Amino acid sequence: MLNTYIFDFNGTMIFDAELQQQSWSAILKQSFNHVMTNAEFQTAVAGRNNQYTFDYFADTPLTTAEVTDLSAAKEQLYRDICLKRPDKFQLVAGLAGFLTTKQADGAKLNIATASEAENVDFFFDHLQLGQWFDRKQVVINDGQLPGKPAPDMFLTAMTRVHGDRAHTAIFEDSPSGLLAANHAQVSQTVLVHDPNTTPITIPVDVTVDQRITTYQTLPADF
């Protein structure tokens, strides 16, 4: 029986791919004169940390300071776009009810995200995540752990809420995140997909146990 639920954030708790693509397209065009394709977004952006993405698109190696400055500019663009698009900047349908029910059942809840601290604080402030999650327990992109598809972020998120693999479900939206969930060897890997976007291509070596577009369709006993 499941008693621990770990969530990626972007694309899993909010359907913000359009907002992410808009901000990434702007910063890559501005900084590298590169026009990002949808395929590049899926392989080099979705589920990846900023260090990986900027290194991927840069013609020459970037310094830590350069990545920090680029990341700050990109994330400010993203947050500005979020506040202008309340139609997109909201929790996925059914998620609030699912979290409230699981919390009442005594389940352990946590987030493991490639987002950086300032964005996570922004999400907590504007989406009232504190009613379900402890901000101090959330695993973020702070350079201390390998990024997905390594399982470290998910394993750390489980450990912080005293969960175990045999009773854990991980919710993800990207190929690298799904692979990380598989590497974590949890009981259930759930693919969350925005029905308004093109379905992702799931590698043949990735296992997905559930596929949802809304949390309202999860089985009552999940």
FIKOLZA-1660 file (N, C-alpha, C; in steps of 0.1 Angstrom, whole numbers, plus 5000, padded with zeros to 4 digits):
% residues 222
   i   px   py   pz ch aa at
   1 5008 4988 5000  A  M  N
   1 5000 5000 5000  A  M CA
   1 5009 5013 5000  A  M  C
   2 5005 5022 4992  A  L  N
   2 5013 5034 4991  A  L CA
   2 5010 5043 5003  A  L  C
   3 5021 5050 5008  A  N  N
   3 5020 5059 5019  A  N CA
   3 5029 5072 5017  A  N  C
   4 5036 5072 5006  A  T  N
   4 5045 5083 5003  A  T CA
   4 5044 5087 4989  A  T  C
   5 5042 5101 4987  A  Y  N
   5 5040 5106 4973  A  Y CA
   5 5050 5117 4971  A  Y  C
   6 5058 5115 4961  A  I  N
   6 5069 5125 4957  A  I CA
   6 5066 5131 4944  A  I  C
   7 5066 5144 4943  A  F  N
   7 5063 5151 4931  A  F CA
   7 5074 5159 4925  A  F  C
   8 5076 5157 4912  A  D  N
   8 5083 5168 4904  A  D CA
   8 5074 5180 4905  A  D  C
   9 5079 5192 4901  A  F  N
   9 5070 5203 4901  A  F CA
   9 5065 5207 4887  A  F  C
  10 5074 5213 4880  A  N  N
  10 5071 5219 4867  A  N CA
  10 5066 5208 4857  A  N  C
  11 5054 5210 4852  A  G  N
  11 5048 5200 4843  A  G CA
  11 5042 5189 4849  A  G  C
  12 5042 5188 4863  A  T  N
  12 5036 5177 4871  A  T CA
  12 5026 5182 4880  A  T  C
  13 5029 5193 4887  A  M  N
  13 5020 5200 4896  A  M CA
  13 5013 5212 4890  A  M  C
  14 5020 5218 4881  A  I  N
  14 5014 5228 4872  A  I CA
  14 5018 5225 4858  A  I  C
  15 5009 5228 4848  A  F  N
  15 5012 5226 4834  A  F CA
  15 5017 5239 4829  A  F  C
  16 5031 5241 4830  A  D  N
  16 5037 5253 4826  A  D CA
  16 5047 5252 4815  A  D  C
  17 5046 5241 4807  A  A  N
  17 5055 5239 4796  A  A CA
  17 5055 5251 4786  A  A  C
  18 5044 5257 4784  A  E  N
  18 5043 5268 4775  A  E CA
  18 5051 5280 4781  A  E  C
  19 5050 5282 4794  A  L  N
  19 5056 5293 4800  A  L CA
  19 5071 5291 4801  A  L  C
  20 5075 5278 4804  A  Q  N
  20 5089 5275 4804  A  Q CA
  20 5096 5276 4790  A  Q  C
  21 5089 5272 4780  A  Q  N
  21 5094 5273 4766  A  Q CA
  21 5096 5287 4762  A  Q  C
  22 5086 5296 4766  A  Q  N
  22 5087 5310 4763  A  Q CA
  22 5099 5316 4769  A  Q  C
  23 5101 5313 4782  A  S  N
  23 5112 5320 4789  A  S CA
  23 5126 5314 4784  A  S  C
  24 5126 5301 4782  A  W  N
  24 5139 5295 4777  A  W CA
  24 5142 5300 4762  A  W  C
  25 5132 5301 4754  A  S  N
  25 5134 5306 4740  A  S CA
  25 5139 5320 4741  A  S  C
  26 5134 5328 4749  A  A  N
  26 5138 5342 4750  A  A CA
  26 5153 5343 4755  A  A  C
  27 5157 5336 4765  A  I  N
  27 5170 5337 4770  A  I CA
  27 5180 5331 4761  A  I  C
  28 5177 5320 4754  A  L  N
  28 5186 5313 4745  A  L CA
  28 5188 5322 4732  A  L  C
  29 5178 5328 4728  A  K  N
  29 5179 5337 4716  A  K CA
  29 5187 5349 4720  A  K  C
  30 5184 5355 4731  A  Q  N
  30 5192 5367 4736  A  Q CA
  30 5206 5364 4739  A  Q  C
  31 5209 5353 4745  A  S  N
  31 5223 5350 4749  A  S CA
  31 5232 5343 4739  A  S  C
  32 5225 5333 4731  A  F  N
  32 5233 5325 4722  A  F CA
  32 5228 5326 4708  A  F  C
  33 5219 5335 4705  A  N  N
  33 5213 5336 4692  A  N CA
  33 5208 5323 4687  A  N  C
  34 5202 5315 4696  A  H  N
  34 5198 5301 4692  A  H CA
  34 5183 5300 4693  A  H  C
  35 5176 5295 4682  A  V  N
  35 5162 5293 4682  A  V CA
  35 5159 5278 4687  A  V  C
  36 5154 5277 4698  A  M  N
  36 5152 5263 4704  A  M CA
  36 5140 5256 4698  A  M  C
  37 5142 5243 4694  A  T  N
  37 5131 5235 4689  A  T CA
  37 5123 5228 4700  A  T  C
  38 5112 5223 4697  A  N  N
  38 5104 5215 4706  A  N CA
  38 5112 5203 4711  A  N  C
  39 5119 5196 4701  A  A  N
  39 5127 5184 4705  A  A CA
  39 5138 5188 4714  A  A  C
  40 5144 5199 4712  A  E  N
  40 5155 5204 4721  A  E CA
  40 5149 5207 4735  A  E  C
  41 5137 5212 4736  A  F  N
  41 5131 5215 4749  A  F CA
  41 5129 5202 4757  A  F  C
  42 5125 5191 4750  A  Q  N
  42 5122 5179 4757  A  Q CA
  42 5135 5172 4761  A  Q  C
  43 5146 5173 4753  A  T  N
  43 5158 5165 4756  A  T CA
  43 5168 5173 4764  A  T  C
  44 5168 5186 4763  A  A  N
  44 5179 5194 4770  A  A CA
  44 5173 5204 4780  A  A  C
  45 5160 5205 4781  A  V  N
  45 5155 5214 4791  A  V CA
  45 5146 5207 4801  A  V  C
  46 5135 5200 4796  A  A  N
  46 5125 5194 4805  A  A CA
  46 5132 5185 4815  A  A  C
  47 5130 5187 4828  A  G  N
  47 5136 5179 4838  A  G CA
  47 5150 5181 4841  A  G  C
  48 5157 5189 4834  A  R  N
  48 5171 5192 4836  A  R CA
  48 5174 5204 4844  A  R  C
  49 5185 5205 4851  A  N  N
  49 5189 5217 4858  A  N CA
  49 5195 5227 4848  A  N  C
  50 5195 5240 4853  A  N  N
  50 5200 5251 4844  A  N CA
  50 5214 5249 4839  A  N  C
  51 5222 5244 4848  A  Q  N
  51 5236 5242 4845  A  Q CA
  51 5237 5233 4832  A  Q  C
  52 5230 5222 4833  A  Y  N
  52 5230 5212 4821  A  Y CA
  52 5225 5219 4809  A  Y  C
  53 5214 5227 4810  A  T  N
  53 5208 5233 4798  A  T CA
  53 5217 5243 4792  A  T  C
  54 5223 5252 4800  A  F  N
  54 5231 5263 4794  A  F CA
  54 5244 5257 4788  A  F  C
  55 5250 5247 4795  A  D  N
  55 5262 5240 4789  A  D CA
  55 5258 5233 4776  A  D  C
  56 5246 5228 4775  A  Y  N
  56 5242 5221 4763  A  Y CA
  56 5242 5231 4751  A  Y  C
  57 5237 5243 4753  A  F  N
  57 5235 5252 4742  A  F CA
  57 5247 5261 4740  A  F  C
  58 5256 5262 4749  A  A  N
  58 5267 5272 4748  A  A CA
  58 5278 5266 4738  A  A  C
  59 5284 5275 4730  A  D  N
  59 5294 5271 4721  A  D CA
  59 5307 5268 4728  A  D  C
  60 5310 5275 4739  A  T  N
  60 5322 5273 4746  A  T CA
  60 5318 5271 4761  A  T  C
  61 5327 5265 4769  A  P  N
  61 5324 5262 4783  A  P CA
  61 5321 5275 4791  A  P  C
  62 5311 5274 4799  A  L  N
  62 5307 5286 4807  A  L CA
  62 5313 5286 4821  A  L  C
  63 5316 5297 4826  A  T  N
  63 5320 5298 4840  A  T CA
  63 5309 5297 4850  A  T  C
  64 5311 5294 4862  A  T  N
  64 5301 5293 4872  A  T CA
  64 5293 5306 4873  A  T  C
  65 5301 5317 4873  A  A  N
  65 5295 5330 4874  A  A CA
  65 5285 5333 4862  A  A  C
  66 5290 5329 4850  A  E  N
  66 5281 5331 4838  A  E CA
  66 5268 5323 4839  A  E  C
  67 5269 5310 4843  A  V  N
  67 5257 5302 4845  A  V CA
  67 5248 5308 4855  A  V  C
  68 5253 5313 4866  A  T  N
  68 5245 5320 4877  A  T CA
  68 5238 5332 4871  A  T  C
  69 5245 5340 4864  A  D  N
  69 5238 5352 4858  A  D CA
  69 5228 5348 4848  A  D  C
  70 5231 5339 4839  A  L  N
  70 5221 5334 4829  A  L CA
  70 5209 5328 4836  A  L  C
  71 5211 5320 4846  A  S  N
  71 5200 5314 4853  A  S CA
  71 5191 5324 4860  A  S  C
  72 5197 5334 4866  A  A  N
  72 5189 5345 4873  A  A CA
  72 5181 5352 4863  A  A  C
  73 5186 5355 4851  A  A  N
  73 5179 5363 4841  A  A CA
  73 5167 5354 4835  A  A  C
  74 5170 5341 4833  A  K  N
  74 5160 5332 4828  A  K CA
  74 5148 5331 4838  A  K  C
  75 5152 5328 4850  A  E  N
  75 5141 5326 4860  A  E CA
  75 5133 5338 4863  A  E  C
  76 5139 5350 4862  A  Q  N
  76 5131 5362 4864  A  Q CA
  76 5121 5364 4853  A  Q  C
  77 5126 5360 4841  A  L  N
  77 5116 5360 4829  A  L CA
  77 5105 5351 4831  A  L  C
  78 5108 5339 4836  A  Y  N
  78 5098 5329 4839  A  Y CA
  78 5088 5333 4849  A  Y  C
  79 5092 5339 4860  A  R  N
  79 5083 5343 4871  A  R CA
  79 5074 5355 4866  A  R  C
  80 5080 5364 4858  A  D  N
  80 5072 5375 4853  A  D CA
  80 5061 5369 4844  A  D  C
  81 5064 5359 4835  A  I  N
  81 5054 5353 4826  A  I CA
  81 5044 5346 4834  A  I  C
  82 5047 5339 4845  A  C  N
  82 5038 5332 4853  A  C CA
  82 5027 5342 4859  A  C  C
  83 5031 5353 4864  A  L  N
  83 5022 5362 4870  A  L CA
  83 5013 5369 4859  A  L  C
  84 5017 5368 4847  A  K  N
  84 5008 5374 4836  A  K CA
  84 4999 5363 4830  A  K  C
  85 5001 5351 4834  A  R  N
  85 4993 5340 4829  A  R CA
  85 4986 5331 4840  A  R  C
  86 4977 5337 4847  A  P  N
  86 4970 5329 4858  A  P CA
  86 4963 5317 4852  A  P  C
  87 4960 5317 4839  A  D  N
  87 4953 5306 4833  A  D CA
  87 4962 5293 4833  A  D  C
  88 4975 5296 4832  A  K  N
  88 4985 5285 4832  A  K CA
  88 4991 5283 4846  A  K  C
  89 4993 5294 4853  A  F  N
  89 5000 5293 4866  A  F CA
  89 4990 5289 4877  A  F  C
  90 4987 5277 4877  A  Q  N
  90 4977 5271 4887  A  Q CA
  90 4980 5256 4888  A  Q  C
  91 4976 5250 4899  A  L  N
  91 4978 5236 4901  A  L CA
  91 4969 5228 4891  A  L  C
  92 4975 5217 4887  A  V  N
  92 4968 5208 4878  A  V CA
  92 4954 5203 4884  A  V  C
  93 4944 5202 4876  A  A  N
  93 4931 5198 4881  A  A CA
  93 4931 5186 4890  A  A  C
  94 4925 5187 4901  A  G  N
  94 4924 5176 4910  A  G CA
  94 4935 5174 4920  A  G  C
  95 4946 5182 4918  A  L  N
  95 4958 5180 4927  A  L CA
  95 4955 5185 4941  A  L  C
  96 4949 5196 4942  A  A  N
  96 4947 5201 4956  A  A CA
  96 4938 5191 4964  A  A  C
  97 4928 5186 4958  A  G  N
  97 4919 5176 4965  A  G CA
  97 4927 5164 4968  A  G  C
  98 4935 5159 4959  A  F  N
  98 4943 5147 4961  A  F CA
  98 4953 5149 4973  A  F  C
  99 4959 5160 4973  A  L  N
  99 4969 5163 4984  A  L CA
  99 4962 5164 4997  A  L  C
 100 4950 5171 4997  A  T  N
 100 4943 5172 5010  A  T CA
 100 4938 5159 5015  A  T  C
 101 4934 5150 5006  A  T  N
 101 4929 5137 5010  A  T CA
 101 4941 5128 5016  A  T  C
 102 4952 5129 5009  A  K  N
 102 4963 5121 5013  A  K CA
 102 4969 5126 5026  A  K  C
 103 4969 5139 5028  A  Q  N
 103 4974 5145 5040  A  Q CA
 103 4965 5140 5052  A  Q  C
 104 4952 5140 5050  A  A  N
 104 4942 5136 5060  A  A CA
 104 4944 5121 5063  A  A  C
 105 4949 5113 5053  A  D  N
 105 4951 5099 5056  A  D CA
 105 4965 5097 5062  A  D  C
 106 4973 5107 5065  A  G  N
 106 4985 5106 5071  A  G CA
 106 4997 5102 5062  A  G  C
 107 4995 5104 5049  A  A  N
 107 5005 5101 5039  A  A CA
 107 5017 5111 5040  A  A  C
 108 5028 5107 5035  A  K  N
 108 5040 5116 5035  A  K CA
 108 5041 5122 5021  A  K  C
 109 5043 5135 5021  A  L  N
 109 5043 5143 5008  A  L CA
 109 5056 5151 5007  A  L  C
 110 5061 5151 4995  A  N  N
 110 5073 5159 4993  A  N CA
 110 5075 5162 4978  A  N  C
 111 5084 5172 4975  A  I  N
 111 5087 5176 4962  A  I CA
 111 5102 5175 4959  A  I  C
 112 5105 5170 4947  A  A  N
 112 5119 5170 4943  A  A CA
 112 5119 5176 4929  A  A  C
 113 5125 5188 4928  A  T  N
 113 5124 5196 4916  A  T CA
 113 5137 5202 4911  A  T  C
 114 5139 5203 4898  A  A  N
 114 5151 5209 4892  A  A CA
 114 5150 5224 4893  A  A  C
 115 5139 5229 4899  A  S  N
 115 5138 5244 4901  A  S CA
 115 5148 5248 4912  A  S  C
 116 5152 5261 4911  A  E  N
 116 5161 5267 4921  A  E CA
 116 5153 5273 4932  A  E  C
 117 5160 5276 4943  A  A  N
 117 5154 5281 4955  A  A CA
 117 5144 5293 4953  A  A  C
 118 5148 5302 4946  A  E  N
 118 5140 5314 4944  A  E CA
 118 5127 5311 4937  A  E  C
 119 5127 5302 4928  A  N  N
 119 5115 5298 4921  A  N CA
 119 5106 5289 4931  A  N  C
 120 5112 5281 4938  A  V  N
 120 5104 5273 4948  A  V CA
 120 5097 5282 4958  A  V  C
 121 5104 5292 4963  A  D  N
 121 5098 5301 4972  A  D CA
 121 5087 5308 4965  A  D  C
 122 5088 5312 4953  A  F  N
 122 5078 5318 4945  A  F CA
 122 5066 5309 4944  A  F  C
 123 5068 5296 4941  A  F  N
 123 5057 5287 4940  A  F CA
 123 5049 5286 4954  A  F  C
 124 5057 5285 4965  A  F  N
 124 5051 5284 4978  A  F CA
 124 5042 5296 4981  A  F  C
 125 5048 5308 4978  A  D  N
 125 5041 5320 4981  A  D CA
 125 5028 5322 4973  A  D  C
 126 5028 5319 4960  A  H  N
 126 5017 5322 4951  A  H CA
 126 5007 5310 4949  A  H  C
 127 5011 5298 4952  A  L  N
 127 5002 5286 4951  A  L CA
 127 4999 5280 4964  A  L  C
 128 5003 5286 4975  A  Q  N
 128 4999 5282 4988  A  Q CA
 128 5003 5267 4991  A  Q  C
 129 5015 5263 4987  A  L  N
 129 5019 5249 4988  A  L CA
 129 5022 5246 5003  A  L  C
 130 5024 5255 5011  A  G  N
 130 5027 5253 5025  A  G CA
 130 5016 5245 5033  A  G  C
 131 5004 5245 5027  A  Q  N
 131 4993 5238 5034  A  Q CA
 131 4995 5223 5033  A  Q  C
 132 5003 5218 5024  A  W  N
 132 5006 5204 5022  A  W CA
 132 5020 5200 5023  A  W  C
 133 5029 5209 5020  A  F  N
 133 5044 5205 5020  A  F CA
 133 5052 5214 5030  A  F  C
 134 5062 5208 5036  A  D  N
 134 5072 5216 5044  A  D CA
 134 5083 5221 5035  A  D  C
 135 5084 5234 5033  A  R  N
 135 5094 5240 5024  A  R CA
 135 5108 5235 5027  A  R  C
 136 5111 5233 5040  A  K  N
 136 5124 5229 5044  A  K CA
 136 5128 5215 5040  A  K  C
 137 5117 5207 5037  A  Q  N
 137 5120 5193 5033  A  Q CA
 137 5122 5191 5017  A  Q  C
 138 5117 5201 5010  A  V  N
 138 5117 5201 4995  A  V CA
 138 5132 5200 4990  A  V  C
 139 5134 5191 4980  A  V  N
 139 5147 5189 4974  A  V CA
 139 5147 5198 4961  A  V  C
 140 5157 5206 4960  A  I  N
 140 5158 5216 4949  A  I CA
 140 5171 5215 4942  A  I  C
 141 5172 5222 4931  A  N  N
 141 5184 5223 4924  A  N CA
 141 5194 5233 4930  A  N  C
 142 5202 5228 4940  A  D  N
 142 5212 5236 4947  A  D CA
 142 5226 5232 4944  A  D  C
 143 5228 5223 4934  A  G  N
 143 5241 5219 4931  A  G CA
 143 5247 5208 4940  A  G  C
 144 5239 5204 4950  A  Q  N
 144 5245 5194 4960  A  Q CA
 144 5242 5180 4956  A  Q  C
 145 5233 5178 4946  A  L  N
 145 5230 5164 4942  A  L CA
 145 5230 5163 4927  A  L  C
 146 5233 5151 4921  A  P  N
 146 5233 5149 4907  A  P CA
 146 5219 5152 4902  A  P  C
 147 5217 5157 4890  A  G  N
 147 5204 5160 4885  A  G CA
 147 5198 5147 4879  A  G  C
 148 5185 5148 4876  A  K  N
 148 5179 5137 4869  A  K CA
 148 5185 5135 4855  A  K  C
 149 5187 5122 4851  A  P  N
 149 5180 5110 4855  A  P CA
 149 5186 5102 4866  A  P  C
 150 5196 5108 4873  A  A  N
 150 5201 5101 4886  A  A CA
 150 5190 5102 4896  A  A  C
 151 5189 5092 4904  A  P  N
 151 5177 5091 4913  A  P CA
 151 5179 5099 4926  A  P  C
 152 5191 5105 4928  A  D  N
 152 5194 5111 4941  A  D CA
 152 5184 5121 4947  A  D  C
 153 5178 5129 4938  A  M  N
 153 5169 5139 4943  A  M CA
 153 5156 5132 4949  A  M  C
 154 5151 5122 4942  A  F  N
 154 5140 5115 4946  A  F CA
 154 5143 5107 4959  A  F  C
 155 5154 5101 4960  A  L  N
 155 5158 5093 4972  A  L CA
 155 5159 5102 4984  A  L  C
 156 5165 5114 4982  A  T  N
 156 5166 5123 4993  A  T CA
 156 5153 5129 4997  A  T  C
 157 5144 5131 4987  A  A  N
 157 5130 5136 4991  A  A CA
 157 5123 5125 4999  A  A  C
 158 5125 5113 4996  A  M  N
 158 5118 5102 5004  A  M CA
 158 5124 5101 5018  A  M  C
 159 5138 5102 5018  A  T  N
 159 5144 5101 5031  A  T CA
 159 5140 5112 5041  A  T  C
 160 5138 5124 5035  A  R  N
 160 5135 5136 5044  A  R CA
 160 5121 5134 5050  A  R  C
 161 5112 5127 5044  A  V  N
 161 5099 5125 5050  A  V CA
 161 5097 5110 5056  A  V  C
 162 5109 5103 5056  A  H  N
 162 5109 5090 5062  A  H CA
 162 5100 5080 5054  A  H  C
 163 5101 5081 5041  A  G  N
 163 5094 5072 5032  A  G CA
 163 5104 5061 5028  A  G  C
 164 5098 5050 5022  A  D  N
 164 5106 5040 5017  A  D CA
 164 5101 5036 5003  A  D  C
 165 5110 5030 4995  A  R  N
 165 5107 5028 4981  A  R CA
 165 5095 5019 4978  A  R  C
 166 5093 5009 4987  A  A  N
 166 5083 4999 4985  A  A CA
 166 5069 5005 4986  A  A  C
 167 5068 5017 4992  A  H  N
 167 5055 5023 4995  A  H CA
 167 5054 5037 4989  A  H  C
 168 5062 5040 4979  A  T  N
 168 5063 5053 4973  A  T CA
 168 5058 5054 4959  A  T  C
 169 5051 5065 4955  A  A  N
 169 5048 5068 4941  A  A CA
 169 5055 5081 4938  A  A  C
 170 5061 5081 4926  A  I  N
 170 5067 5094 4921  A  I CA
 170 5059 5099 4909  A  I  C
 171 5056 5112 4909  A  F  N
 171 5049 5118 4898  A  F CA
 171 5059 5126 4889  A  F  C
 172 5059 5124 4876  A  E  N
 172 5069 5130 4868  A  E CA
 172 5062 5133 4854  A  E  C
 173 5069 5142 4846  A  D  N
 173 5064 5145 4833  A  D CA
 173 5074 5144 4822  A  D  C
 174 5087 5143 4826  A  S  N
 174 5098 5143 4815  A  S CA
 174 5104 5130 4814  A  S  C
 175 5110 5126 4803  A  P  N
 175 5118 5114 4801  A  P CA
 175 5129 5112 4812  A  P  C
 176 5136 5123 4814  A  S  N
 176 5147 5122 4824  A  S CA
 176 5142 5120 4838  A  S  C
 177 5131 5126 4841  A  G  N
 177 5125 5124 4854  A  G CA
 177 5119 5110 4856  A  G  C
 178 5112 5105 4846  A  L  N
 178 5107 5091 4846  A  L CA
 178 5118 5081 4848  A  L  C
 179 5129 5083 4841  A  L  N
 179 5140 5074 4843  A  L CA
 179 5146 5075 4857  A  L  C
 180 5147 5087 4862  A  A  N
 180 5151 5089 4876  A  A CA
 180 5142 5081 4886  A  A  C
 181 5129 5082 4884  A  A  N
 181 5120 5075 4892  A  A CA
 181 5122 5060 4891  A  A  C
 182 5125 5055 4879  A  N  N
 182 5128 5041 4877  A  N CA
 182 5141 5037 4885  A  N  C
 183 5151 5046 4884  A  H  N
 183 5163 5043 4890  A  H CA
 183 5162 5043 4906  A  H  C
 184 5152 5050 4910  A  A  N
 184 5149 5050 4925  A  A CA
 184 5142 5038 4930  A  A  C
 185 5137 5030 4920  A  Q  N
 185 5131 5017 4923  A  Q CA
 185 5119 5018 4932  A  Q  C
 186 5110 5027 4929  A  V  N
 186 5098 5029 4938  A  V CA
 186 5087 5020 4933  A  V  C
 187 5077 5020 4941  A  S  N
 187 5065 5011 4937  A  S CA
 187 5058 5015 4925  A  S  C
 188 5056 5028 4924  A  Q  N
 188 5048 5034 4912  A  Q CA
 188 5054 5046 4906  A  Q  C
 189 5055 5046 4893  A  T  N
 189 5060 5058 4885  A  T CA
 189 5048 5063 4877  A  T  C
 190 5044 5075 4880  A  V  N
 190 5032 5081 4874  A  V CA
 190 5036 5092 4864  A  V  C
 191 5032 5090 4851  A  L  N
 191 5034 5100 4841  A  L CA
 191 5023 5110 4841  A  L  C
 192 5026 5123 4844  A  V  N
 192 5015 5133 4843  A  V CA
 192 5017 5141 4830  A  V  C
 193 5007 5142 4822  A  H  N
 193 5008 5148 4809  A  H CA
 193 4998 5159 4807  A  H  C
 194 5003 5170 4802  A  D  N
 194 4994 5181 4798  A  D CA
 194 4987 5178 4785  A  D  C
 195 4974 5177 4785  A  P  N
 195 4967 5172 4773  A  P CA
 195 4967 5183 4762  A  P  C
 196 4972 5195 4765  A  N  N
 196 4973 5205 4755  A  N CA
 196 4987 5206 4749  A  N  C
 197 4995 5196 4752  A  T  N
 197 5009 5196 4746  A  T CA
 197 5010 5183 4739  A  T  C
 198 5021 5182 4730  A  T  N
 198 5024 5170 4723  A  T CA
 198 5029 5159 4733  A  T  C
 199 5023 5147 4732  A  P  N
 199 5028 5136 4741  A  P CA
 199 5043 5134 4740  A  P  C
 200 5049 5132 4751  A  I  N
 200 5064 5129 4750  A  I CA
 200 5066 5115 4746  A  I  C
 201 5078 5113 4740  A  T  N
 201 5083 5100 4736  A  T CA
 201 5090 5093 4748  A  T  C
 202 5084 5082 4752  A  I  N
 202 5090 5075 4764  A  I CA
 202 5100 5065 4759  A  I  C
 203 5112 5065 4763  A  P  N
 203 5122 5055 4759  A  P CA
 203 5117 5041 4763  A  P  C
 204 5121 5032 4755  A  V  N
 204 5116 5018 4757  A  V CA
 204 5121 5012 4770  A  V  C
 205 5132 5017 4776  A  D  N
 205 5137 5012 4788  A  D CA
 205 5131 5018 4800  A  D  C
 206 5121 5027 4799  A  V  N
 206 5114 5034 4810  A  V CA
 206 5101 5028 4813  A  V  C
 207 5098 5025 4825  A  T  N
 207 5086 5019 4830  A  T CA
 207 5076 5030 4835  A  T  C
 208 5064 5030 4831  A  V  N
 208 5054 5039 4836  A  V CA
 208 5042 5031 4840  A  V  C
 209 5038 5032 4853  A  D  N
 209 5027 5024 4859  A  D CA
 209 5013 5031 4857  A  D  C
 210 5013 5044 4857  A  Q  N
 210 5000 5051 4856  A  Q CA
 210 5003 5063 4846  A  Q  C
 211 4993 5067 4839  A  R  N
 211 4994 5079 4830  A  R CA
 211 4981 5087 4833  A  R  C
 212 4983 5100 4836  A  I  N
 212 4972 5108 4840  A  I CA
 212 4973 5122 4833  A  I  C
 213 4962 5129 4831  A  T  N
 213 4962 5142 4827  A  T CA
 213 4955 5151 4837  A  T  C
 214 4949 5145 4847  A  T  N
 214 4943 5151 4859  A  T CA
 214 4944 5142 4870  A  T  C
 215 4945 5147 4882  A  Y  N
 215 4946 5139 4894  A  Y CA
 215 4933 5133 4898  A  Y  C
 216 4922 5138 4892  A  Q  N
 216 4909 5133 4894  A  Q CA
 216 4907 5119 4889  A  Q  C
 217 4915 5114 4880  A  T  N
 217 4914 5101 4874  A  T CA
 217 4921 5090 4881  A  T  C
 218 4929 5094 4891  A  L  N
 218 4936 5083 4899  A  L CA
 218 4926 5075 4907  A  L  C
 219 4929 5062 4908  A  P  N
 219 4920 5053 4915  A  P CA
 219 4919 5058 4930  A  P  C
 220 4907 5056 4935  A  A  N
 220 4904 5061 4949  A  A CA
 220 4914 5055 4959  A  A  C
 221 4919 5043 4957  A  D  N
 221 4928 5037 4967  A  D CA
 221 4942 5038 4963  A  D  C
 222 4945 5047 4954  A  F  N
 222 4959 5049 4950  A  F CA
 222 4967 5056 4961  A  F  C
% end
